[in-house]
Amino acid sequence: KMLIIRYTQELPFIFIFGIATSPSAIQHRLPHSVSSLLCIEVFHSLSCTQHLASVFDKLILNSQFPFKLSSRVIQVLVGIFLYHDFSVQNFVKGLQFSMLEHFKSQPLSMLCCQKQEALLSAKTLSKKNVERIRHLPSFMRYVETQEPQEQVRLLTNDEHVKEVCQKLLKNLHKYHKNYYPILQCLHSLTSSLPKFPLGKHIRELHVSCIEKNLWETEEYDSALQLLRILAKDELVAALRKCAEILKSTKILQNVLQQLEDFIGRLEALEGVSSEDSSGNGIISGKMEYQKTDLFQLQKTLLEKESRRTKRMNPFEVLRSQVIEFIDSLVREYLTPAELQPLNEVCYYSSSGVLRQRLNHKAQPQRLVMQKRI
Protein backbone atom coordinates (compact mmCIF):
# COMPACT_ATOMS: atom_id res chain seq x y z
CA LYS A 1 0.00 0.00 0.00
CA MET A 2 2.81 2.42 0.90
CA LEU A 3 4.52 1.58 -2.40
CA ILE A 4 1.39 2.47 -4.34
CA ILE A 5 0.93 5.78 -2.50
CA ARG A 6 4.57 6.65 -3.12
CA TYR A 7 4.35 6.32 -6.91
CA THR A 8 0.77 7.47 -7.58
CA GLN A 9 2.01 10.78 -8.96
CA GLU A 10 4.40 9.10 -11.40
CA LEU A 11 2.70 5.85 -12.45
CA PRO A 12 -1.02 5.47 -13.19
CA PHE A 13 -2.36 2.51 -11.23
CA ILE A 14 -5.55 0.90 -12.47
CA PHE A 15 -7.23 -1.92 -10.58
CA ILE A 16 -9.42 -4.24 -12.64
CA PHE A 17 -11.82 -6.57 -10.86
CA GLY A 18 -13.90 -9.15 -12.65
CA ILE A 19 -17.06 -10.07 -10.79
CA ALA A 20 -19.78 -12.47 -11.92
CA THR A 21 -22.71 -10.24 -11.04
CA SER A 22 -24.84 -7.39 -12.39
CA PRO A 23 -24.24 -3.61 -12.20
CA SER A 24 -27.42 -3.14 -10.17
CA ALA A 25 -26.10 -5.47 -7.45
CA ILE A 26 -22.94 -3.37 -7.12
CA GLN A 27 -24.91 -0.13 -6.96
CA HIS A 28 -27.13 -1.52 -4.20
CA ARG A 29 -24.19 -2.70 -2.10
CA LEU A 30 -21.84 0.26 -2.52
CA PRO A 31 -22.63 3.86 -1.59
CA HIS A 32 -23.00 6.37 -4.39
CA SER A 33 -19.79 8.15 -3.40
CA VAL A 34 -17.88 4.94 -4.14
CA SER A 35 -19.78 3.64 -7.17
CA SER A 36 -19.50 7.03 -8.88
CA LEU A 37 -15.72 6.64 -8.87
CA LEU A 38 -15.88 3.24 -10.56
CA CYS A 39 -15.82 2.69 -14.30
CA ILE A 40 -18.12 -0.30 -14.64
CA GLU A 41 -18.01 -2.24 -17.91
CA VAL A 42 -20.40 -5.11 -18.56
CA PHE A 43 -19.15 -8.05 -20.63
CA HIS A 44 -20.43 -11.52 -21.31
CA SER A 45 -18.40 -14.66 -21.92
CA LEU A 46 -19.43 -17.27 -24.45
CA SER A 47 -21.48 -20.21 -23.25
CA CYS A 48 -19.81 -23.61 -23.02
CA THR A 49 -21.76 -24.87 -26.04
CA GLN A 50 -20.49 -21.93 -28.09
CA HIS A 51 -16.94 -22.72 -27.01
CA LEU A 52 -17.52 -26.33 -28.06
CA ALA A 53 -18.72 -25.17 -31.47
CA SER A 54 -15.55 -23.11 -31.79
CA VAL A 55 -13.41 -26.16 -31.00
CA PHE A 56 -15.24 -28.15 -33.67
CA ASP A 57 -14.79 -25.42 -36.28
CA LYS A 58 -11.08 -24.91 -35.61
CA LEU A 59 -9.89 -28.45 -34.87
CA ILE A 60 -12.33 -31.12 -36.03
CA LEU A 61 -14.18 -29.66 -39.03
CA ASN A 62 -10.99 -28.46 -40.65
CA SER A 63 -9.08 -30.05 -43.52
CA GLN A 64 -5.78 -28.52 -42.36
CA PHE A 65 -5.50 -31.06 -39.55
CA PRO A 66 -5.04 -34.61 -40.89
CA PHE A 67 -6.06 -36.33 -37.64
CA LYS A 68 -9.78 -37.18 -37.60
CA LEU A 69 -12.34 -38.69 -35.24
CA SER A 70 -14.84 -41.37 -36.19
CA SER A 71 -18.55 -40.81 -35.61
CA ARG A 72 -18.64 -43.04 -32.52
CA VAL A 73 -15.68 -41.27 -30.92
CA ILE A 74 -17.34 -37.89 -31.49
CA GLN A 75 -20.55 -39.21 -29.95
CA VAL A 76 -18.64 -40.37 -26.85
CA LEU A 77 -16.89 -37.02 -26.39
CA VAL A 78 -20.02 -34.95 -27.01
CA GLY A 79 -22.10 -37.26 -24.80
CA ILE A 80 -19.74 -36.79 -21.85
CA PHE A 81 -19.75 -33.04 -22.46
CA LEU A 82 -23.55 -32.70 -22.63
CA TYR A 83 -24.60 -35.18 -19.95
CA HIS A 84 -21.77 -35.00 -17.41
CA ASP A 85 -19.69 -31.87 -16.98
CA PHE A 86 -20.18 -29.24 -19.73
CA SER A 87 -16.40 -28.85 -19.62
CA VAL A 88 -14.71 -27.73 -22.83
CA GLN A 89 -11.36 -28.36 -21.14
CA ASN A 90 -12.26 -32.01 -20.55
CA PHE A 91 -13.48 -32.28 -24.14
CA VAL A 92 -10.11 -31.03 -25.39
CA LYS A 93 -8.35 -33.49 -23.07
CA GLY A 94 -10.43 -36.27 -24.58
CA LEU A 95 -9.43 -35.07 -28.03
CA GLN A 96 -5.77 -35.05 -26.99
CA PHE A 97 -6.05 -38.56 -25.56
CA SER A 98 -7.65 -39.76 -28.81
CA MET A 99 -4.76 -38.34 -30.79
CA LEU A 100 -2.11 -39.89 -28.54
CA GLU A 101 -3.89 -43.25 -28.54
CA HIS A 102 -4.19 -43.19 -32.34
CA PHE A 103 -0.50 -42.52 -32.93
CA LYS A 104 0.41 -45.10 -30.30
CA SER A 105 -1.87 -47.95 -31.40
CA GLN A 106 -1.90 -47.45 -35.20
CA PRO A 107 1.54 -48.11 -36.78
CA LEU A 108 0.37 -46.59 -40.07
CA SER A 109 -0.37 -43.28 -38.33
CA MET A 110 3.01 -42.23 -39.71
CA LEU A 111 0.98 -41.38 -42.83
CA CYS A 112 -1.34 -39.13 -40.81
CA CYS A 113 0.39 -35.86 -41.61
CA GLN A 114 0.37 -33.09 -44.19
CA LYS A 115 -0.02 -34.17 -47.81
CA GLN A 116 3.58 -33.83 -49.00
CA GLU A 117 5.00 -35.48 -45.89
CA ALA A 118 2.53 -38.35 -46.23
CA LEU A 119 3.50 -38.92 -49.87
CA LEU A 120 7.19 -39.01 -48.96
CA SER A 121 6.50 -41.49 -46.17
CA ALA A 122 4.47 -43.67 -48.54
CA LYS A 123 7.43 -43.90 -50.92
CA THR A 124 9.65 -45.34 -48.20
CA LEU A 125 7.24 -47.77 -46.56
CA SER A 126 8.90 -50.83 -45.08
CA LYS A 127 7.83 -54.31 -46.12
CA LYS A 128 6.10 -54.74 -42.76
CA ASN A 129 4.07 -51.56 -43.21
CA VAL A 130 3.15 -52.55 -46.76
CA GLU A 131 1.68 -55.75 -45.33
CA ARG A 132 -0.19 -53.71 -42.75
CA ILE A 133 -1.71 -51.63 -45.54
CA ARG A 134 -2.82 -54.80 -47.32
CA HIS A 135 -4.66 -55.88 -44.16
CA LEU A 136 -6.55 -52.61 -43.70
CA PRO A 137 -10.31 -53.27 -44.18
CA SER A 138 -10.68 -50.23 -46.44
CA PHE A 139 -7.74 -51.30 -48.63
CA MET A 140 -9.11 -54.83 -48.86
CA ARG A 141 -12.42 -53.44 -50.09
CA TYR A 142 -10.52 -51.33 -52.61
CA VAL A 143 -8.66 -54.41 -53.90
CA GLU A 144 -11.95 -56.26 -54.36
CA THR A 145 -13.20 -53.55 -56.74
CA GLN A 146 -10.19 -53.88 -59.06
CA GLU A 147 -9.65 -56.11 -62.07
CA PRO A 148 -8.18 -59.59 -61.37
CA GLN A 149 -4.79 -58.66 -62.82
CA GLU A 150 -4.62 -55.52 -60.70
CA GLN A 151 -5.62 -57.49 -57.63
CA VAL A 152 -2.66 -59.81 -58.12
CA ARG A 153 -0.26 -56.86 -58.38
CA LEU A 154 -1.67 -55.25 -55.25
CA LEU A 155 -1.24 -58.48 -53.30
CA THR A 156 2.23 -59.41 -54.56
CA ASN A 157 4.09 -56.28 -55.71
CA ASP A 158 5.24 -54.05 -52.83
CA GLU A 159 6.43 -51.21 -55.07
CA HIS A 160 3.08 -51.10 -56.81
CA VAL A 161 1.34 -50.92 -53.44
CA LYS A 162 3.48 -47.89 -52.55
CA GLU A 163 2.47 -46.15 -55.78
CA VAL A 164 -1.20 -46.92 -55.25
CA CYS A 165 -0.91 -45.81 -51.63
CA GLN A 166 0.31 -42.39 -52.78
CA LYS A 167 -2.64 -42.06 -55.13
CA LEU A 168 -5.10 -43.08 -52.41
CA LEU A 169 -3.57 -40.61 -49.95
CA LYS A 170 -4.01 -37.82 -52.50
CA ASN A 171 -7.65 -38.83 -52.92
CA LEU A 172 -8.14 -38.89 -49.15
CA HIS A 173 -6.75 -35.38 -48.74
CA LYS A 174 -8.90 -34.18 -51.65
CA TYR A 175 -11.95 -35.80 -50.07
CA HIS A 176 -11.45 -33.85 -46.84
CA LYS A 177 -10.71 -30.62 -48.69
CA ASN A 178 -14.02 -30.83 -50.57
CA TYR A 179 -16.04 -32.39 -47.75
CA TYR A 180 -16.02 -29.57 -45.21
CA PRO A 181 -17.17 -26.67 -47.46
CA ILE A 182 -20.10 -28.74 -48.77
CA LEU A 183 -20.92 -29.80 -45.20
CA GLN A 184 -21.02 -26.14 -44.15
CA CYS A 185 -23.23 -25.29 -47.12
CA LEU A 186 -25.70 -28.06 -46.32
CA HIS A 187 -25.78 -27.01 -42.67
CA SER A 188 -26.40 -23.41 -43.70
CA LEU A 189 -29.34 -24.54 -45.84
CA THR A 190 -30.96 -26.85 -43.28
CA SER A 191 -30.10 -25.45 -39.83
CA SER A 192 -33.04 -23.03 -39.90
CA LEU A 193 -35.64 -25.51 -41.15
CA PRO A 194 -38.56 -26.35 -38.84
CA LYS A 195 -37.76 -29.08 -36.28
CA PHE A 196 -34.14 -29.24 -37.57
CA PRO A 197 -34.42 -32.53 -39.52
CA LEU A 198 -30.62 -32.71 -40.00
CA GLY A 199 -29.73 -31.30 -36.60
CA LYS A 200 -29.38 -27.86 -35.12
CA HIS A 201 -25.58 -28.03 -34.83
CA ILE A 202 -23.12 -28.81 -37.58
CA ARG A 203 -21.52 -31.53 -35.44
CA GLU A 204 -24.77 -33.51 -35.63
CA LEU A 205 -24.82 -33.27 -39.40
CA HIS A 206 -21.14 -34.22 -39.55
CA VAL A 207 -21.72 -37.38 -37.51
CA SER A 208 -24.59 -38.39 -39.79
CA CYS A 209 -22.50 -37.86 -42.92
CA ILE A 210 -19.38 -39.78 -41.90
CA GLU A 211 -21.19 -42.86 -40.56
CA LYS A 212 -23.78 -43.55 -43.30
CA ASN A 213 -25.19 -42.45 -46.64
CA LEU A 214 -27.04 -39.32 -45.59
CA TRP A 215 -29.26 -39.31 -48.68
CA GLU A 216 -30.76 -42.66 -47.68
CA THR A 217 -32.18 -41.37 -44.39
CA GLU A 218 -35.70 -40.16 -43.67
CA GLU A 219 -34.31 -36.99 -42.09
CA TYR A 220 -32.62 -36.04 -45.34
CA ASP A 221 -35.82 -36.62 -47.31
CA SER A 222 -37.70 -34.41 -44.85
CA ALA A 223 -35.11 -31.66 -45.25
CA LEU A 224 -35.37 -31.75 -49.05
CA GLN A 225 -39.16 -31.59 -48.86
CA LEU A 226 -38.92 -28.46 -46.72
CA LEU A 227 -36.36 -26.92 -49.07
CA ARG A 228 -38.73 -27.54 -51.98
CA ILE A 229 -41.31 -25.17 -50.47
CA LEU A 230 -38.96 -22.27 -49.74
CA ALA A 231 -40.05 -18.89 -51.03
CA LYS A 232 -37.94 -17.11 -53.62
CA ASP A 233 -36.31 -14.62 -51.23
CA GLU A 234 -35.56 -17.39 -48.69
CA LEU A 235 -33.96 -19.58 -51.35
CA VAL A 236 -31.85 -16.73 -52.73
CA ALA A 237 -30.65 -15.78 -49.22
CA ALA A 238 -29.73 -19.42 -48.48
CA LEU A 239 -27.80 -19.78 -51.74
CA ARG A 240 -25.94 -16.53 -51.06
CA LYS A 241 -24.72 -17.93 -47.74
CA CYS A 242 -23.46 -21.03 -49.54
CA ALA A 243 -21.68 -18.88 -52.10
CA GLU A 244 -19.97 -16.91 -49.33
CA ILE A 245 -18.77 -20.15 -47.73
CA LEU A 246 -17.24 -21.33 -51.00
CA LYS A 247 -15.67 -17.93 -51.67
CA SER A 248 -13.94 -18.00 -48.29
CA THR A 249 -12.48 -21.47 -48.93
CA LYS A 250 -11.37 -20.67 -52.50
CA ILE A 251 -12.04 -24.21 -53.68
CA LEU A 252 -14.81 -25.89 -55.67
CA GLN A 253 -14.97 -22.90 -58.00
CA ASN A 254 -17.13 -24.82 -60.47
CA VAL A 255 -19.74 -25.32 -57.74
CA LEU A 256 -19.52 -21.63 -56.85
CA GLN A 257 -20.12 -20.63 -60.47
CA GLN A 258 -23.21 -22.83 -60.67
CA LEU A 259 -24.56 -21.38 -57.43
CA GLU A 260 -24.05 -17.83 -58.68
CA ASP A 261 -25.76 -18.79 -61.93
CA PHE A 262 -28.79 -20.07 -60.01
CA ILE A 263 -28.86 -16.90 -57.90
CA GLY A 264 -28.78 -14.74 -61.03
CA ARG A 265 -31.56 -16.72 -62.69
CA LEU A 266 -33.73 -16.56 -59.57
CA GLU A 267 -33.28 -12.81 -59.24
CA ALA A 268 -34.03 -12.36 -62.95
CA LEU A 269 -37.45 -13.96 -62.57
CA GLU A 270 -40.12 -11.30 -62.87
CA GLY A 271 -43.44 -11.41 -61.08
CA VAL A 272 -45.69 -14.14 -62.39
CA SER A 273 -49.44 -14.21 -62.56
CA SER A 274 -51.44 -15.27 -59.55
CA GLU A 275 -52.44 -18.47 -61.32
CA ASP A 276 -48.81 -19.40 -62.01
CA SER A 277 -47.46 -18.31 -58.64
CA SER A 278 -49.88 -20.53 -56.79
CA GLY A 279 -48.26 -23.53 -58.43
CA ASN A 280 -51.54 -25.39 -58.33
CA GLY A 281 -52.45 -25.33 -61.98
CA ILE A 282 -54.08 -28.63 -62.85
CA ILE A 283 -54.53 -30.05 -66.31
CA SER A 284 -57.52 -32.30 -66.37
CA GLY A 285 -60.05 -33.43 -68.86
CA LYS A 286 -63.77 -33.18 -68.53
CA MET A 287 -65.28 -35.85 -66.36
CA GLU A 288 -68.16 -37.62 -67.94
CA TYR A 289 -70.66 -38.77 -65.36
CA GLN A 290 -72.76 -41.78 -66.10
CA LYS A 291 -75.16 -43.90 -64.22
CA THR A 292 -73.16 -46.33 -62.11
CA ASP A 293 -72.88 -47.71 -58.60
CA LEU A 294 -70.96 -46.04 -55.74
CA PHE A 295 -67.92 -48.34 -56.01
CA GLN A 296 -67.52 -47.68 -59.72
CA LEU A 297 -67.89 -43.94 -59.16
CA GLN A 298 -65.13 -43.95 -56.52
CA LYS A 299 -62.87 -45.94 -58.84
CA THR A 300 -63.47 -43.51 -61.69
CA LEU A 301 -62.73 -40.49 -59.49
CA LEU A 302 -59.47 -42.04 -58.26
CA GLU A 303 -58.37 -42.80 -61.81
CA LYS A 304 -59.13 -39.24 -62.90
CA GLU A 305 -57.23 -37.85 -59.91
CA SER A 306 -54.18 -40.01 -60.62
CA ARG A 307 -54.04 -38.72 -64.21
CA ARG A 308 -53.91 -35.11 -63.13
CA THR A 309 -50.54 -33.47 -63.63
CA LYS A 310 -49.33 -30.36 -61.87
CA ARG A 311 -48.26 -27.42 -63.99
CA MET A 312 -45.19 -25.74 -62.46
CA ASN A 313 -44.46 -22.05 -62.84
CA PRO A 314 -40.94 -20.86 -63.85
CA PHE A 315 -39.86 -20.31 -60.23
CA GLU A 316 -40.94 -23.80 -59.17
CA VAL A 317 -39.06 -25.33 -62.10
CA LEU A 318 -35.90 -23.42 -61.18
CA ARG A 319 -36.30 -24.20 -57.49
CA SER A 320 -36.57 -27.89 -58.33
CA GLN A 321 -33.34 -27.65 -60.33
CA VAL A 322 -31.59 -25.98 -57.38
CA ILE A 323 -32.65 -28.75 -54.99
CA GLU A 324 -31.52 -31.42 -57.45
CA PHE A 325 -28.16 -29.66 -57.72
CA ILE A 326 -27.79 -29.58 -53.92
CA ASP A 327 -28.72 -33.25 -53.75
CA SER A 328 -26.05 -34.08 -56.33
CA LEU A 329 -23.42 -32.24 -54.25
CA VAL A 330 -24.39 -34.22 -51.14
CA ARG A 331 -24.13 -37.53 -52.98
CA GLU A 332 -20.79 -36.62 -54.54
CA TYR A 333 -18.93 -34.94 -51.68
CA LEU A 334 -20.56 -36.10 -48.42
CA THR A 335 -19.93 -39.81 -48.75
CA PRO A 336 -19.13 -41.69 -45.50
CA ALA A 337 -15.51 -41.52 -44.38
CA GLU A 338 -15.41 -45.29 -43.88
CA LEU A 339 -15.77 -45.75 -47.64
CA GLN A 340 -12.52 -43.89 -48.30
CA PRO A 341 -9.52 -46.20 -48.82
CA LEU A 342 -6.85 -45.80 -46.12
CA ASN A 343 -9.24 -43.92 -43.84
CA GLU A 344 -7.82 -45.90 -40.89
CA VAL A 345 -4.59 -43.92 -41.26
CA CYS A 346 -6.27 -40.68 -40.18
CA TYR A 347 -9.40 -41.72 -38.27
CA TYR A 348 -9.33 -42.77 -34.64
CA SER A 349 -12.23 -45.15 -34.05
CA SER A 350 -11.55 -46.92 -30.71
CA SER A 351 -14.57 -45.47 -28.95
CA GLY A 352 -14.58 -48.27 -26.37
CA VAL A 353 -11.04 -47.48 -25.22
CA LEU A 354 -11.86 -43.78 -25.06
CA ARG A 355 -15.06 -44.37 -23.10
CA GLN A 356 -13.27 -46.60 -20.60
CA ARG A 357 -10.51 -44.05 -20.18
CA LEU A 358 -12.80 -41.05 -19.68
CA ASN A 359 -15.78 -42.54 -17.85
CA HIS A 360 -14.01 -42.89 -14.51
CA LYS A 361 -13.36 -39.15 -14.56
CA ALA A 362 -16.81 -38.11 -15.71
CA GLN A 363 -19.47 -37.45 -13.10
CA PRO A 364 -23.10 -36.79 -13.93
CA GLN A 365 -23.92 -33.09 -13.99
CA ARG A 366 -26.52 -33.54 -11.24
CA LEU A 367 -23.96 -34.99 -8.84
CA VAL A 368 -21.51 -32.21 -9.61
CA MET A 369 -24.16 -29.60 -8.85
CA GLN A 370 -25.06 -31.34 -5.57
CA LYS A 371 -21.45 -31.27 -4.45
CA ARG A 372 -21.16 -27.59 -5.30
CA ILE A 373 -24.29 -26.83 -3.29
Residue, then its C-alpha position, 0 to 999 in steps of 0.5 A: k500500500m505504501l509503495i502504491i501511495r509513493y508512486t501514484q504521482e508518477l505511475p497510473f495505477i488501475f485496478i481491474f476486478g472481474i465479478a460475476t454479477s450485475p451492475s445493479a447489485i454493485q450499486h445496491r451494495l456500494p454507496h453512491s460516493v464509491s460507485s461514482l468513482l468506478c468505471i463499470e463495464v459489462f461483458h459476457s463470456l461465451s457459453c460452453t456450447q459456443h466454445l464447443a462449437s468453436v473447438f469443432d470449427k477450428l480443430i475437427l471440421n478443418s481439412q488442415f489437420p489430418f487427424k480425424l475422429s470417427s462418428r462413434v468417438i465424437q458421440v462419446l466425447v459430445g455425450i460426456f460433455l452434454y450429460h456429465d460436466f459441460s467442460v470444454q477443457n475435458f473435451v479437449k483433453g479427450l481429443q488429446f487422448s484420442m490423438l495420442e492413442h491413435f498414434k500409439s496404437q496405429p503403426l500406419s499413423m506415420l501417414c497421418c500428416q500433411k499431404q507432402e510429408a505423407l506422400l514421402s512417407a508412402k514412398t519409403l514404406s517398409k515391407k512390414n508396413v506394406e503388409r499392414i496396408r494390405h490388411l486394412p479393411s478399407f484397402m481390402r475393399y478397394v482391392e476387391t473392386q479392381e480387375p483380377q490382374e490388378q488385384v494380383r499386383l496389389l497383393t504381390n508387388d510391394e512397389h506397386v502398393k506404394e504407388v497406389c498408396q500415394k494415389l489413395l492418400k491424394n484422394l483422401h486429402k482431396y476428399h477432406k478438402n471438398y467435404y467440409p465446405i459442402l458440409q457447411c453449405l448443407h448445414s447453412l441450408t438446413s439449420s433453420l428448417p422447422k424441427f431441424p431434420l438434419g440437426k441444429h448443430i453442424r456436429e450432428l450433421h457431420v456425424s450423420c455424414i461420416e457414418k452412413n449415406l445421408w441421402e438414404t435417411e428419412e431426415y434427409d428426405s424431410a429436409l429436401q421436402l422443406l427446401r422444396i417449399l422455400a419462397k424465392d427470397e428465402l432460397v436466394a438468401a440461403l444460396r448466397k450464404c453457400a456462395e460466401i462459404l465457397k468464396s472464403t475457402k477458395i475451392l470448388q470454384n465450379v460449384l460456386q459458379q453454378l450457385e451464382d448462376f442459379i442466384g442470377r436466374l432466380e433474381a431475374l425472374e419477374g413477377v408471375s401471374s397469380e395463377d402461375s405463382s400458386g403452383n396449383g395449376i391442374i390439367s384435367g379433362k372433362m369428367e363424364y358422369q354416367k349412371t353407375d354404382l358407388f364403387q364404380l364412381q369412386k374408382t373412376l374419381l381415383e383414376k381421374e385424380s391419378r391422371r392429373t398433372k401439376r403445372m409448375n411455374p418458372f420459379e418452381v421449375l428453377r427451385s426444383q433444379v436448385i434442390e436437385f443440384i444440392d442433392s447431387l453435391v451431397r451424394e458426390y462430396l458427403t460420402p461416409a468416411e469409412l468408404q474412403p480407402l486408407n481412412e484408418v490412417c487418419y481416423y481414430s475409431s476406438s470409442g470403447v477405449l476412449r469411453q473406458r478411459l474417460n468414464h471414470k473421470a466423468q461425473p453426472q452433472r446432477l452430482v456435480m451440482q449437488k457437491r457444489i451446493 
